[in-house]
Amino acid sequence: MGFRVAMRRTGLAGSALLWPSAALAADAGLTPADSLILLLSLLVLLLAWLAIATQHRREREQRAHQRAQREHEQQLWLSLWASSELYWRYDLRKRALEVMRVTPNRDDRLTVHSGNGEPPQIHQDDLPHVLDRLRTYLRGASQVFVSEHRMLGEDGQWQWMRVRGRAVQHDDQGRVVCIAGTARNIDSLRELESQNQIATEVMRNMAESVAVMDEDFRFIAVNPAFSRVTGYPEDEVIGRDTSLLNGDRHDPAFYQDARQAILAQQDWHGEMWQRRKDGSDFLCAMRCNQILEPTTRRRLLVLVASDITERHRIEQELRYLANYDPLTNLPNRTLLAERLSHAIVAARRRGTRLALLFIDLDNFKNVNDSLGHATGDRVLRAAAQRLQEVASQGCTVARISGDEFAVVLEDVADPAEADLCAARIITAFDAPLRLDERYEFTISPSIGISLFPDHAQVPTELLKHADTAMYQAKGSGKRAFQRYADAMDGNIRRRASLIVALRRAAERGELSLAYQPERVLADGRCGAVEALLRWTSPEYGSIGPDEFIPLAEESGAIVQIGEWVLREACRTLAAWQRAGLDPRVRMSVNVSALQLLRSDLPGAVSAALHDSGLPASALELELTESVLMANAEVARERLHAFRTLGVSIAVDDFGTGYSSLAYLHRLPINTLKIDKAFIDGLVSPDDHEDATITTTIIAMARTLGLQVVAEGVETAGQLAFLERHACDMAQGYWISRPLPDQACLQFLLETQAPRGARLDPATPPA
């Protein structure tokens, strides 16, 4: 009844379309009760079918969800394995730690290893930091717990770990009871970061300019030194082409060739003029290396540059001073020898002659003595100009020393050509030399001539024979010229006899040493003594070192003699020390090129020190600048052997040869000895050239951290000049002449007692 009422209320009762079962029941002769039962049965079947279908759908969805969850877990484990991270879960109430580690098995599937235990030990220095981070997170002050600290690994070694985690479980009061997250070993990462930080700081603090560029030569990074040198701030160069620094001292092709060389070579170095932001030019010594950027593997160029403008200027000045006479601007003896060597090689190749004219101004000493050195210098300048005017174009005109000049004539077809040139020079000097607008001066030359290959094969012999011929011309009345002849040189036989006698001089006891003290200008004491070789022959009497030492080097006897000098000098100093000499006093011994290059000099030095009982610091070896530079690389190797021994090295006659500041700085030298030729020029207040050279050498040595000794000090004025300009030590007749063994010891003991007493620099010793 209620059912029908409901149907009527909806206005649908009896509708065949919405209730077809009623019509069917009527057609089948069923009663309403039967129809209702049938309808209910159909509804039950429909509901059962829907329930079954829903269950199947839920099972499918559950299986898909489980499959997706497994895939998600596999992705998670794969990520953990790929990142070398561990998964951890920490129960704050139980203080229990669960750690899961993922490893691949044999079929490349990932296996999860789970373990429980106590939390690993944290380094005591890091523990307060970790606890502070954990408390901060538990208070809600940070969204994630993150910490980097050291933990004790399974191998018993401390390892840096980066730990991240979040709360995964709370209690009823909302407090965190469980945290889970990942942990990763970052030892290698921290080492890389440390290396990067060190590299960054090194680059930032380097004195050299450093720039990083890409392959297109655009700036990527620069250091502060780059900005200091170029004047460009970092933000003004990043991304810009390096041609920004190109100047006009090189043509564009030079810069293009340099770029190609840099790209072609793994390690390129060179020198290049660059231009600053303010428009000034500076010279750079550059070194460029190629590297690969770690992330992109693209090629980068790292350019390290040093501003060597000032060094270049000083080297140019020293090169000029070493090769040219500052008074006349003519090539000096060193450059003359070099050009003469080249001329001999060319003449030998072409099969021609060359002539060397050795010119000396007659009675020039009287000019200096009567008119002064200033006038003498003006005469020399005027004479140099006259020689250049008279000599044939292309000839080398040089000033050898003092009032001595030389002219080199190449491609001489007949010796008479040299005679004609000499006669032309003599005639030219008949005209007065104009010193200035008011003064004129007349002086005559004497000229000696030697020829290649007629008289000699090497420059030194040519010079020697020309010098001999010049003295012959002077002896014939001056204002003349003479061509060298064998009859002029009567000492050739003497030379041969001296060489024979020299080979036996040491074993015969004919050699001896004299000792010349070197004064420390700061306190007046003697800081060193130079051992000077002397030879007294029963047949030839006393023979000067200038005569017999070249013979010893030429014959090879210098090696044996040099070893004797070393032993004797060390023995003498040891005896002096036993007699009470200040142990700070060094013994300085001269070493020749032959000793340095062709003998076991380090072994001889070690033996001399061992036999005498002297420490290596008490010995100093002197080598001339020309010896060092003539065989630079071999000399450098040998000198490092002496540094290993602890022996000091001094460069003798500095300023007379050709040397590079950069190379000298790489040599293990301790002392520069200024040549006497420069000290001689300090006598005259008008002679500014030698004073300039001397002060330049002192300043340069101070820059390089070297000690300076002035040789040939013979006047109080020279000594005062050296003291004013902070020269370290001085040596010469004003301080002391070379003395015998016992006389020198007495002198040294007097200068050191009382210890630290200063001698009056204006008073020469007796």
C-alpha positions, 0 to 999 in steps of 0.5 A: 500500500505504501509503495503504491502511495509513493508511486502515486505521489510521484505521478508515475504509478502504473506507468508501463515505461517506468514500471514494465514489470507490472505489465509483464506480470499482468500479461503473465497472470501474476498477482501483484504479490508475485510481481513484487517478489520478482522485482525484489529478486531482480534488485538483489541480483543487480546489487550483487552484481554491482558489489562484485564489480566494485570489488573487482575494480577495487582489487585492480586499483589496489594492485595498480597502487601497489605496483606504482608504490613498488616502482616508486620505491625502486626509483627511491632506492635507485636515487639513493644508490646513484647518489651514494646516500643512505636512508635512516630512521631514528626513533627519539623515544627508543633512541634506536636507529634504522639504516638502509643501504642500497646495493646492486646485486649480480643481475643489476637489481637493487637490494636494500640492506636494513640494519638497527643499532645505536647511533654512530659516534659523532666527532666530539668537536662537531657534536655541539653543533649537531645537537644545536641543529637538532634542537632548532628543528625540533622547536620548529625553527627550521623546516628541515634538519640539516647538518654536516659533521664527522662520524666514525665509519665502519673502517674506524676512520672519521668521515664527513657526512651531510645529514638531512631529515624530517619528522615522520611521526608525532605523538598525541601531543604533536611532539616529534617522536621519529625522524627519517632522512638521508645521509651522504659521505661528503669527504671528496666533496669537502676536499674539492670545495677546500681545493676550490677555496684554496685555489680561489684565495691563491688566485685572489692573493697572487701578485701576478695578474691572472685571467681566465678566458674561453676559446674565443679569448673572452674574459671569464674571470680575473683576479685583483692583481689584473685590475691593479695592473691594467686599471680595468675593474672586473665588471668592465672586462668580463665577457669582453674580448682580450683585444681590449688590452692590445696596444700599437707596439705590435702589429695586429698580425703579432696578436693573431699569431700569439692567439693561434700559438696559445690555442695550439700549445698546451703550455705557451709563454712569451712576452707582449706589450699591453695597454692599460685603461689609462692608455699607458703601455706595459710589458708583460711576461705571460704564461698560458695553460689550457684546462677543461672546465669540470662541469661542461668539459669546455676548454678554458685558457688560464693566462698568468702575466707579470708586469716586467716593464721596470725590469725590462728597463733596468735590463736595457740599461744594464745591457747598454752599460755592459756593451756600450761605453757610457762616455762615448756611446761607442761599443765597449771591449765586450761588444767589440769582442763579440762583433770581432768574433762574428766578423772572423766567422764571416771572413772564414766563411767567405775566405777574406781578410779582416783588419783590427786597428788598435788606437791609443791617444798619445800623451793622454795621461798628461791631459788628465793630470794637467787639465783634469778628468772632466776635460779628458772626458771631453777630449775622449768624446771628441776623439770618438766622434772623429774616429766615427767620421773617418772610419769607413761606413759599416766599420765597428768603432769601439772604445776599449778602455781609457784612451784606447780605441779599436776599429774593425775593417771587414772584407779587406782585399789587401793589407794595404787597405788597413794601412791606408785607413790608419794613415787616414785616421792619423791625418784626420787628427791633425785637425784640432778636436773641437771641445765646445764653441770656445775650446779646441784641442789637438792630440795624435794617435798611435795605431797598431794593426793585426790581420785575420788570418795572417796574424791570429785566428781568435779575437783575443789574439788579434787584440793582443797583436794589434796592441803589441804593434801599437806599442811598437808604433809609440816606440817609433816616435808616436803619431804613427802606425805599425802592422804586426810582425812576429819579430815584434813579439819577443815574448812568445818564447817566454810564454812557452817557457812560462807554461812549462814552468807553471806546470811544476810551480805548485810542486816546487813550492813556488806559489804563495797566497797574499790576502786582501781584507774586505771591510764591512762599511756598517761597523768597520770590521773585516768581513772577508779576505780575498786570497790572491795567487802569487808566483815567484820563479827561480828562473823568471823572478816575480811574475804578475797574475795578469801574465801567468793566470791566462797562461795557466787557463790556456794550458789547463794547469789552472785546475791543479793550481786552483785545487792547491789554492783552495787547500791553502786558503782553507788551511790558512783560515782555519789556522787564523780561527785557532789564533782567535780570528772572528769566525764570521770572516770568510775566505774568498777564492777566485775560480776560473771558467776551466775549474768551474766547467771542466773539473770536479770543483765541488769535490775539490771544495768538499775535500778542502773543507774537510781537510781543514775542518772549516764549515762551508759557510766560511768559504766564498767562491768568486767567479767573473760575470763573463764566466757565468754568462758564457756557459749559463746553464752549466754554471747554474747546475754547478752553482747549485751543487755549491749551494747544497754544500753551503758555500757562498758565491760571489760574482766578480767584476760585475758590470763588465759583462752581459747578464740578465737580471732575470737570470742572475735572480735564478742563480744561487749567488750571494754577492756582487763585486763592483768592478774597479773600473767603475770605482775609479770614476768616483774620484771626480765629482764631474764623472757622473757615469761611473757614479750612476752605474755604481749606485744602479748596481747597489740598488739592483743588488738590494732588490735581489737580496744580494750583498755588494762589495766595491773593488779597487777603493783607493781614496777616502772620497770613494769610500765615503761615496760608497758609505753614503749609498749603503754599499755593504763592503769595500776592498782596495788599497785604501783599506789594505794592500794584499798582505802575507799570511801573518801580516794579514792575521795581525791586521784582522785581529786589530780590526776586530778588537775591540769587537764592534769598534768602527774604523775611521773611513778617512784614515787608511791602515798602515 
